[in-house]
Amino acid sequence: MLTRDDLVDIIVTGLSKGRPAAAFSPGPKGRRFLSEYEIKKLLTPGGKRLTIPMNSIISPLALDGLTLQGIEIVRE
């Protein structure tokens, strides 16, 4: 049975003409925008630390979720 995330992956792959979707979406001036969905894919179960690129932008919804879960954000 397909999950919601599986369906999203199928749609994104179809829209990108067969190329796999990047883990980070390119943003303005080369910065990366991380949505809640992308953050969930990066998190490991039980993990309390998330490492992201230094110049990335985290969506407000994703940031709220990380704060509520007590996950530390480390920028490299």
C-alpha positions in Angstrom: 0.0 0.0 0.0 1.3 3.4 -0.9 1.7 6.0 1.8 1.2 9.8 1.4 4.9 10.3 1.2 5.2 7.6 -1.6 2.6 9.5 -3.6 4.3 12.8 -3.2 7.6 11.2 -4.4 5.9 9.7 -7.4 4.3 13.0 -8.4 7.5 15.0 -7.9 9.5 12.5 -10.0 6.8 12.7 -12.7 6.9 16.5 -12.7 10.7 16.5 -12.9 10.6 14.5 -16.1 12.1 11.3 -14.6 14.9 13.0 -12.7 14.9 12.3 -9.0 13.9 15.2 -6.8 16.7 16.9 -4.9 16.8 16.6 -1.2 17.1 20.4 -1.0 15.1 22.8 -3.2 17.1 25.6 -4.7 16.1 29.0 -3.3 17.0 32.6 -4.1 20.7 33.4 -4.5 21.7 29.8 -4.2 20.2 29.4 -0.8 18.3 26.2 0.0 14.7 26.2 1.2 13.7 23.3 3.5 10.0 22.5 3.8 8.4 20.4 6.5 8.3 17.5 4.1 12.0 17.7 3.3 12.9 18.0 7.0 10.9 14.9 7.8 12.8 13.0 5.2 16.1 14.1 6.6 15.3 13.2 10.2 16.4 9.8 11.7 14.0 8.1 14.1 14.9 9.1 17.6 17.5 11.6 16.5 17.8 14.9 18.4 20.1 16.7 16.0 19.6 17.8 12.4 22.6 19.0 10.3 21.7 21.4 7.4 23.7 23.6 5.0 24.8 26.9 6.5 22.8 29.2 4.2 19.6 27.2 4.1 16.2 28.6 4.9 13.8 26.5 7.1 10.1 27.0 6.6 8.3 28.3 9.7 6.1 25.2 9.9 9.2 22.9 9.8 11.0 25.1 12.4 8.0 24.9 14.7 7.9 21.1 14.4 11.6 20.8 15.2 11.2 23.1 18.2 8.3 21.1 19.6 10.2 17.8 19.2 13.3 19.3 20.9 15.5 18.7 17.9 18.7 20.8 17.7 19.6 22.4 14.3 23.3 22.4 13.4 24.3 24.5 10.4 27.4 23.5 8.5 
